């Protein structure tokens, strides 16, 4: 949104977490503002959360209740080796960001409790 607004020459709506990437598009990446972290969710198959901060990426499945995997994207861009056990402090920090970023919404019902076993 912020990128489109800047390109259109208008102010972006207030209270967005959007950052314009016009500096990157115009070859001024040294002036590019960055988010503190990136967060996303997928609701298919029980849900999945992911957060990236710097070189670290954490993935939790199922959403809210699953085991968190950790990847060092500088060393493992293909996310082949889960290194969560070796970096519990990083896992805890990224899980905290997941909690901060997650917003319940009536269109996306995800239980915060593990599914009952049958």
Chimera marker file (.cmm) of the C-alpha trace (Angstrom):
<marker_set name="trace">
<marker id="1" x="0.000" y="0.000" z="0.000" r="1" g="1" b="0" radius="0.5"/>
<marker id="2" x="2.748" y="2.456" z="0.948" r="1" g="1" b="0" radius="0.5"/>
<marker id="3" x="4.568" y="1.769" z="-2.322" r="1" g="1" b="0" radius="0.5"/>
<marker id="4" x="1.442" y="2.369" z="-4.418" r="1" g="1" b="0" radius="0.5"/>
<marker id="5" x="0.630" y="5.534" z="-2.495" r="1" g="1" b="0" radius="0.5"/>
<marker id="6" x="4.146" y="6.929" z="-2.954" r="1" g="1" b="0" radius="0.5"/>
<marker id="7" x="4.134" y="6.132" z="-6.666" r="1" g="1" b="0" radius="0.5"/>
<marker id="8" x="0.722" y="7.832" z="-6.989" r="1" g="1" b="0" radius="0.5"/>
<marker id="9" x="1.983" y="10.874" z="-5.089" r="1" g="1" b="0" radius="0.5"/>
<marker id="10" x="-0.557" y="10.581" z="-2.252" r="1" g="1" b="0" radius="0.5"/>
<marker id="11" x="-0.294" y="9.897" z="1.474" r="1" g="1" b="0" radius="0.5"/>
<marker id="12" x="-0.776" y="6.283" z="2.527" r="1" g="1" b="0" radius="0.5"/>
<marker id="13" x="-3.632" y="5.617" z="4.962" r="1" g="1" b="0" radius="0.5"/>
<marker id="14" x="-2.679" y="5.953" z="8.619" r="1" g="1" b="0" radius="0.5"/>
<marker id="15" x="-2.084" y="2.977" z="10.942" r="1" g="1" b="0" radius="0.5"/>
<marker id="16" x="-0.666" y="0.596" z="8.327" r="1" g="1" b="0" radius="0.5"/>
<marker id="17" x="2.366" y="-1.591" z="8.783" r="1" g="1" b="0" radius="0.5"/>
<marker id="18" x="3.193" y="-1.024" z="5.134" r="1" g="1" b="0" radius="0.5"/>
<marker id="19" x="6.605" y="0.279" z="4.061" r="1" g="1" b="0" radius="0.5"/>
<marker id="20" x="7.230" y="1.719" z="0.612" r="1" g="1" b="0" radius="0.5"/>
<marker id="21" x="9.853" y="-0.133" z="-1.380" r="1" g="1" b="0" radius="0.5"/>
<marker id="22" x="10.216" y="2.687" z="-3.932" r="1" g="1" b="0" radius="0.5"/>
<marker id="23" x="13.875" y="3.204" z="-2.883" r="1" g="1" b="0" radius="0.5"/>
<marker id="24" x="14.652" y="-0.393" z="-3.894" r="1" g="1" b="0" radius="0.5"/>
<marker id="25" x="12.736" y="-0.033" z="-7.169" r="1" g="1" b="0" radius="0.5"/>
<marker id="26" x="14.624" y="3.130" z="-8.039" r="1" g="1" b="0" radius="0.5"/>
<marker id="27" x="18.100" y="1.793" z="-7.269" r="1" g="1" b="0" radius="0.5"/>
<marker id="28" x="18.447" y="3.487" z="-3.877" r="1" g="1" b="0" radius="0.5"/>
<marker id="29" x="18.379" y="0.378" z="-1.708" r="1" g="1" b="0" radius="0.5"/>
<marker id="30" x="20.757" y="2.038" z="0.765" r="1" g="1" b="0" radius="0.5"/>
<marker id="31" x="17.824" y="4.321" z="1.676" r="1" g="1" b="0" radius="0.5"/>
<marker id="32" x="15.331" y="1.441" z="1.998" r="1" g="1" b="0" radius="0.5"/>
<marker id="33" x="13.475" y="1.288" z="5.311" r="1" g="1" b="0" radius="0.5"/>
<marker id="34" x="12.942" y="-2.232" z="6.684" r="1" g="1" b="0" radius="0.5"/>
<marker id="35" x="10.426" y="-3.913" z="8.955" r="1" g="1" b="0" radius="0.5"/>
<marker id="36" x="11.685" y="-5.078" z="12.353" r="1" g="1" b="0" radius="0.5"/>
<marker id="37" x="10.460" y="-8.551" z="11.321" r="1" g="1" b="0" radius="0.5"/>
<marker id="38" x="8.175" y="-10.221" z="8.767" r="1" g="1" b="0" radius="0.5"/>
<marker id="39" x="5.270" y="-12.453" z="9.829" r="1" g="1" b="0" radius="0.5"/>
<marker id="40" x="2.786" y="-14.552" z="7.912" r="1" g="1" b="0" radius="0.5"/>
<marker id="41" x="0.171" y="-17.228" z="8.442" r="1" g="1" b="0" radius="0.5"/>
<marker id="42" x="-1.351" y="-19.993" z="6.343" r="1" g="1" b="0" radius="0.5"/>
<marker id="43" x="-4.712" y="-21.434" z="7.407" r="1" g="1" b="0" radius="0.5"/>
<marker id="44" x="-4.732" y="-24.582" z="5.287" r="1" g="1" b="0" radius="0.5"/>
<marker id="45" x="-4.150" y="-28.011" z="6.886" r="1" g="1" b="0" radius="0.5"/>
<marker id="46" x="-4.406" y="-26.839" z="10.487" r="1" g="1" b="0" radius="0.5"/>
<marker id="47" x="-2.518" y="-23.609" z="9.997" r="1" g="1" b="0" radius="0.5"/>
<marker id="48" x="1.103" y="-22.580" z="9.967" r="1" g="1" b="0" radius="0.5"/>
<marker id="49" x="2.910" y="-19.495" z="11.272" r="1" g="1" b="0" radius="0.5"/>
<marker id="50" x="6.261" y="-18.155" z="10.183" r="1" g="1" b="0" radius="0.5"/>
<marker id="51" x="8.387" y="-15.202" z="11.212" r="1" g="1" b="0" radius="0.5"/>
<marker id="52" x="11.638" y="-13.896" z="9.799" r="1" g="1" b="0" radius="0.5"/>
<marker id="53" x="14.015" y="-11.579" z="11.588" r="1" g="1" b="0" radius="0.5"/>
<marker id="54" x="17.391" y="-11.004" z="9.995" r="1" g="1" b="0" radius="0.5"/>
<marker id="55" x="18.935" y="-14.345" z="9.089" r="1" g="1" b="0" radius="0.5"/>
<marker id="56" x="16.516" y="-16.314" z="11.285" r="1" g="1" b="0" radius="0.5"/>
<marker id="57" x="13.265" y="-17.904" z="10.174" r="1" g="1" b="0" radius="0.5"/>
<marker id="58" x="10.946" y="-19.749" z="12.554" r="1" g="1" b="0" radius="0.5"/>
<marker id="59" x="8.061" y="-21.933" z="11.382" r="1" g="1" b="0" radius="0.5"/>
<marker id="60" x="5.350" y="-23.372" z="13.661" r="1" g="1" b="0" radius="0.5"/>
<marker id="61" x="2.815" y="-25.969" z="12.547" r="1" g="1" b="0" radius="0.5"/>
<marker id="62" x="0.096" y="-26.365" z="13.595" r="1" g="1" b="0" radius="0.5"/>
<marker id="63" x="-0.435" y="-22.694" z="14.235" r="1" g="1" b="0" radius="0.5"/>
<marker id="64" x="-0.275" y="-21.530" z="17.866" r="1" g="1" b="0" radius="0.5"/>
<marker id="65" x="0.399" y="-24.967" z="19.343" r="1" g="1" b="0" radius="0.5"/>
<marker id="66" x="2.955" y="-26.807" z="17.240" r="1" g="1" b="0" radius="0.5"/>
<marker id="67" x="6.659" y="-27.329" z="17.630" r="1" g="1" b="0" radius="0.5"/>
<marker id="68" x="8.709" y="-24.402" z="16.288" r="1" g="1" b="0" radius="0.5"/>
<marker id="69" x="11.412" y="-25.118" z="13.746" r="1" g="1" b="0" radius="0.5"/>
<marker id="70" x="14.306" y="-22.676" z="13.289" r="1" g="1" b="0" radius="0.5"/>
<marker id="71" x="16.438" y="-22.037" z="10.224" r="1" g="1" b="0" radius="0.5"/>
<marker id="72" x="19.524" y="-19.879" z="9.620" r="1" g="1" b="0" radius="0.5"/>
<marker id="73" x="18.777" y="-18.609" z="6.115" r="1" g="1" b="0" radius="0.5"/>
<marker id="74" x="22.337" y="-17.336" z="5.619" r="1" g="1" b="0" radius="0.5"/>
<marker id="75" x="23.623" y="-20.905" z="5.940" r="1" g="1" b="0" radius="0.5"/>
<marker id="76" x="20.519" y="-22.894" z="4.888" r="1" g="1" b="0" radius="0.5"/>
<marker id="77" x="18.410" y="-21.030" z="2.349" r="1" g="1" b="0" radius="0.5"/>
<marker id="78" x="16.527" y="-24.245" z="1.478" r="1" g="1" b="0" radius="0.5"/>
<marker id="79" x="15.375" y="-24.691" z="5.110" r="1" g="1" b="0" radius="0.5"/>
<marker id="80" x="16.669" y="-28.250" z="5.235" r="1" g="1" b="0" radius="0.5"/>
<marker id="81" x="18.140" y="-28.347" z="8.758" r="1" g="1" b="0" radius="0.5"/>
<marker id="82" x="16.052" y="-27.436" z="11.805" r="1" g="1" b="0" radius="0.5"/>
<marker id="83" x="18.446" y="-25.935" z="14.367" r="1" g="1" b="0" radius="0.5"/>
<marker id="84" x="15.868" y="-25.003" z="17.033" r="1" g="1" b="0" radius="0.5"/>
<marker id="85" x="17.391" y="-27.293" z="19.677" r="1" g="1" b="0" radius="0.5"/>
<marker id="86" x="20.746" y="-25.507" z="19.368" r="1" g="1" b="0" radius="0.5"/>
<marker id="87" x="19.235" y="-22.004" z="19.703" r="1" g="1" b="0" radius="0.5"/>
<marker id="88" x="16.406" y="-22.053" z="22.279" r="1" g="1" b="0" radius="0.5"/>
<marker id="89" x="16.818" y="-18.326" z="23.026" r="1" g="1" b="0" radius="0.5"/>
<marker id="90" x="16.250" y="-17.407" z="19.370" r="1" g="1" b="0" radius="0.5"/>
<marker id="91" x="13.227" y="-19.742" z="19.212" r="1" g="1" b="0" radius="0.5"/>
<marker id="92" x="11.734" y="-18.070" z="22.287" r="1" g="1" b="0" radius="0.5"/>
<marker id="93" x="12.312" y="-14.593" z="20.801" r="1" g="1" b="0" radius="0.5"/>
<marker id="94" x="10.697" y="-15.506" z="17.478" r="1" g="1" b="0" radius="0.5"/>
<marker id="95" x="7.761" y="-17.251" z="19.181" r="1" g="1" b="0" radius="0.5"/>
<marker id="96" x="7.214" y="-14.008" z="21.085" r="1" g="1" b="0" radius="0.5"/>
<marker id="97" x="7.038" y="-12.150" z="17.757" r="1" g="1" b="0" radius="0.5"/>
<marker id="98" x="4.520" y="-14.715" z="16.478" r="1" g="1" b="0" radius="0.5"/>
<marker id="99" x="2.341" y="-14.060" z="19.512" r="1" g="1" b="0" radius="0.5"/>
<marker id="100" x="2.684" y="-10.282" z="19.067" r="1" g="1" b="0" radius="0.5"/>
<marker id="101" x="1.766" y="-10.386" z="15.370" r="1" g="1" b="0" radius="0.5"/>
<marker id="102" x="-1.081" y="-12.940" z="15.421" r="1" g="1" b="0" radius="0.5"/>
<marker id="103" x="-4.556" y="-11.406" z="15.388" r="1" g="1" b="0" radius="0.5"/>
<marker id="104" x="-7.684" y="-13.509" z="15.829" r="1" g="1" b="0" radius="0.5"/>
<marker id="105" x="-10.259" y="-12.946" z="13.103" r="1" g="1" b="0" radius="0.5"/>
<marker id="106" x="-13.780" y="-14.422" z="12.819" r="1" g="1" b="0" radius="0.5"/>
<marker id="107" x="-13.160" y="-15.498" z="9.208" r="1" g="1" b="0" radius="0.5"/>
<marker id="108" x="-10.154" y="-17.587" z="10.244" r="1" g="1" b="0" radius="0.5"/>
<marker id="109" x="-10.980" y="-19.805" z="13.188" r="1" g="1" b="0" radius="0.5"/>
<marker id="110" x="-7.888" y="-21.482" z="14.572" r="1" g="1" b="0" radius="0.5"/>
<marker id="111" x="-8.156" y="-23.131" z="17.945" r="1" g="1" b="0" radius="0.5"/>
<marker id="112" x="-5.494" y="-22.207" z="20.469" r="1" g="1" b="0" radius="0.5"/>
<marker id="113" x="-5.849" y="-25.687" z="21.931" r="1" g="1" b="0" radius="0.5"/>
<marker id="114" x="-4.498" y="-28.887" z="20.385" r="1" g="1" b="0" radius="0.5"/>
<marker id="115" x="-7.117" y="-30.972" z="18.613" r="1" g="1" b="0" radius="0.5"/>
<marker id="116" x="-8.691" y="-33.702" z="20.735" r="1" g="1" b="0" radius="0.5"/>
<marker id="117" x="-7.450" y="-37.197" z="19.931" r="1" g="1" b="0" radius="0.5"/>
<marker id="118" x="-10.043" y="-39.649" z="18.664" r="1" g="1" b="0" radius="0.5"/>
<link id1="1" id2="2" r="1" g="1" b="0" radius="0.2"/>
<link id1="2" id2="3" r="1" g="1" b="0" radius="0.2"/>
<link id1="3" id2="4" r="1" g="1" b="0" radius="0.2"/>
<link id1="4" id2="5" r="1" g="1" b="0" radius="0.2"/>
<link id1="5" id2="6" r="1" g="1" b="0" radius="0.2"/>
<link id1="6" id2="7" r="1" g="1" b="0" radius="0.2"/>
<link id1="7" id2="8" r="1" g="1" b="0" radius="0.2"/>
<link id1="8" id2="9" r="1" g="1" b="0" radius="0.2"/>
<link id1="9" id2="10" r="1" g="1" b="0" radius="0.2"/>
<link id1="10" id2="11" r="1" g="1" b="0" radius="0.2"/>
<link id1="11" id2="12" r="1" g="1" b="0" radius="0.2"/>
<link id1="12" id2="13" r="1" g="1" b="0" radius="0.2"/>
<link id1="13" id2="14" r="1" g="1" b="0" radius="0.2"/>
<link id1="14" id2="15" r="1" g="1" b="0" radius="0.2"/>
<link id1="15" id2="16" r="1" g="1" b="0" radius="0.2"/>
<link id1="16" id2="17" r="1" g="1" b="0" radius="0.2"/>
<link id1="17" id2="18" r="1" g="1" b="0" radius="0.2"/>
<link id1="18" id2="19" r="1" g="1" b="0" radius="0.2"/>
<link id1="19" id2="20" r="1" g="1" b="0" radius="0.2"/>
<link id1="20" id2="21" r="1" g="1" b="0" radius="0.2"/>
<link id1="21" id2="22" r="1" g="1" b="0" radius="0.2"/>
<link id1="22" id2="23" r="1" g="1" b="0" radius="0.2"/>
<link id1="23" id2="24" r="1" g="1" b="0" radius="0.2"/>
<link id1="24" id2="25" r="1" g="1" b="0" radius="0.2"/>
<link id1="25" id2="26" r="1" g="1" b="0" radius="0.2"/>
<link id1="26" id2="27" r="1" g="1" b="0" radius="0.2"/>
<link id1="27" id2="28" r="1" g="1" b="0" radius="0.2"/>
<link id1="28" id2="29" r="1" g="1" b="0" radius="0.2"/>
<link id1="29" id2="30" r="1" g="1" b="0" radius="0.2"/>
<link id1="30" id2="31" r="1" g="1" b="0" radius="0.2"/>
<link id1="31" id2="32" r="1" g="1" b="0" radius="0.2"/>
<link id1="32" id2="33" r="1" g="1" b="0" radius="0.2"/>
<link id1="33" id2="34" r="1" g="1" b="0" radius="0.2"/>
<link id1="34" id2="35" r="1" g="1" b="0" radius="0.2"/>
<link id1="35" id2="36" r="1" g="1" b="0" radius="0.2"/>
<link id1="36" id2="37" r="1" g="1" b="0" radius="0.2"/>
<link id1="37" id2="38" r="1" g="1" b="0" radius="0.2"/>
<link id1="38" id2="39" r="1" g="1" b="0" radius="0.2"/>
<link id1="39" id2="40" r="1" g="1" b="0" radius="0.2"/>
<link id1="40" id2="41" r="1" g="1" b="0" radius="0.2"/>
<link id1="41" id2="42" r="1" g="1" b="0" radius="0.2"/>
<link id1="42" id2="43" r="1" g="1" b="0" radius="0.2"/>
<link id1="43" id2="44" r="1" g="1" b="0" radius="0.2"/>
<link id1="44" id2="45" r="1" g="1" b="0" radius="0.2"/>
<link id1="45" id2="46" r="1" g="1" b="0" radius="0.2"/>
<link id1="46" id2="47" r="1" g="1" b="0" radius="0.2"/>
<link id1="47" id2="48" r="1" g="1" b="0" radius="0.2"/>
<link id1="48" id2="49" r="1" g="1" b="0" radius="0.2"/>
<link id1="49" id2="50" r="1" g="1" b="0" radius="0.2"/>
<link id1="50" id2="51" r="1" g="1" b="0" radius="0.2"/>
<link id1="51" id2="52" r="1" g="1" b="0" radius="0.2"/>
<link id1="52" id2="53" r="1" g="1" b="0" radius="0.2"/>
<link id1="53" id2="54" r="1" g="1" b="0" radius="0.2"/>
<link id1="54" id2="55" r="1" g="1" b="0" radius="0.2"/>
<link id1="55" id2="56" r="1" g="1" b="0" radius="0.2"/>
<link id1="56" id2="57" r="1" g="1" b="0" radius="0.2"/>
<link id1="57" id2="58" r="1" g="1" b="0" radius="0.2"/>
<link id1="58" id2="59" r="1" g="1" b="0" radius="0.2"/>
<link id1="59" id2="60" r="1" g="1" b="0" radius="0.2"/>
<link id1="60" id2="61" r="1" g="1" b="0" radius="0.2"/>
<link id1="61" id2="62" r="1" g="1" b="0" radius="0.2"/>
<link id1="62" id2="63" r="1" g="1" b="0" radius="0.2"/>
<link id1="63" id2="64" r="1" g="1" b="0" radius="0.2"/>
<link id1="64" id2="65" r="1" g="1" b="0" radius="0.2"/>
<link id1="65" id2="66" r="1" g="1" b="0" radius="0.2"/>
<link id1="66" id2="67" r="1" g="1" b="0" radius="0.2"/>
<link id1="67" id2="68" r="1" g="1" b="0" radius="0.2"/>
<link id1="68" id2="69" r="1" g="1" b="0" radius="0.2"/>
<link id1="69" id2="70" r="1" g="1" b="0" radius="0.2"/>
<link id1="70" id2="71" r="1" g="1" b="0" radius="0.2"/>
<link id1="71" id2="72" r="1" g="1" b="0" radius="0.2"/>
<link id1="72" id2="73" r="1" g="1" b="0" radius="0.2"/>
<link id1="73" id2="74" r="1" g="1" b="0" radius="0.2"/>
<link id1="74" id2="75" r="1" g="1" b="0" radius="0.2"/>
<link id1="75" id2="76" r="1" g="1" b="0" radius="0.2"/>
<link id1="76" id2="77" r="1" g="1" b="0" radius="0.2"/>
<link id1="77" id2="78" r="1" g="1" b="0" radius="0.2"/>
<link id1="78" id2="79" r="1" g="1" b="0" radius="0.2"/>
<link id1="79" id2="80" r="1" g="1" b="0" radius="0.2"/>
<link id1="80" id2="81" r="1" g="1" b="0" radius="0.2"/>
<link id1="81" id2="82" r="1" g="1" b="0" radius="0.2"/>
<link id1="82" id2="83" r="1" g="1" b="0" radius="0.2"/>
<link id1="83" id2="84" r="1" g="1" b="0" radius="0.2"/>
<link id1="84" id2="85" r="1" g="1" b="0" radius="0.2"/>
<link id1="85" id2="86" r="1" g="1" b="0" radius="0.2"/>
<link id1="86" id2="87" r="1" g="1" b="0" radius="0.2"/>
<link id1="87" id2="88" r="1" g="1" b="0" radius="0.2"/>
<link id1="88" id2="89" r="1" g="1" b="0" radius="0.2"/>
<link id1="89" id2="90" r="1" g="1" b="0" radius="0.2"/>
<link id1="90" id2="91" r="1" g="1" b="0" radius="0.2"/>
<link id1="91" id2="92" r="1" g="1" b="0" radius="0.2"/>
<link id1="92" id2="93" r="1" g="1" b="0" radius="0.2"/>
<link id1="93" id2="94" r="1" g="1" b="0" radius="0.2"/>
<link id1="94" id2="95" r="1" g="1" b="0" radius="0.2"/>
<link id1="95" id2="96" r="1" g="1" b="0" radius="0.2"/>
<link id1="96" id2="97" r="1" g="1" b="0" radius="0.2"/>
<link id1="97" id2="98" r="1" g="1" b="0" radius="0.2"/>
<link id1="98" id2="99" r="1" g="1" b="0" radius="0.2"/>
<link id1="99" id2="100" r="1" g="1" b="0" radius="0.2"/>
<link id1="100" id2="101" r="1" g="1" b="0" radius="0.2"/>
<link id1="101" id2="102" r="1" g="1" b="0" radius="0.2"/>
<link id1="102" id2="103" r="1" g="1" b="0" radius="0.2"/>
<link id1="103" id2="104" r="1" g="1" b="0" radius="0.2"/>
<link id1="104" id2="105" r="1" g="1" b="0" radius="0.2"/>
<link id1="105" id2="106" r="1" g="1" b="0" radius="0.2"/>
<link id1="106" id2="107" r="1" g="1" b="0" radius="0.2"/>
<link id1="107" id2="108" r="1" g="1" b="0" radius="0.2"/>
<link id1="108" id2="109" r="1" g="1" b="0" radius="0.2"/>
<link id1="109" id2="110" r="1" g="1" b="0" radius="0.2"/>
<link id1="110" id2="111" r="1" g="1" b="0" radius="0.2"/>
<link id1="111" id2="112" r="1" g="1" b="0" radius="0.2"/>
<link id1="112" id2="113" r="1" g="1" b="0" radius="0.2"/>
<link id1="113" id2="114" r="1" g="1" b="0" radius="0.2"/>
<link id1="114" id2="115" r="1" g="1" b="0" radius="0.2"/>
<link id1="115" id2="116" r="1" g="1" b="0" radius="0.2"/>
<link id1="116" id2="117" r="1" g="1" b="0" radius="0.2"/>
<link id1="117" id2="118" r="1" g="1" b="0" radius="0.2"/>
</marker_set>
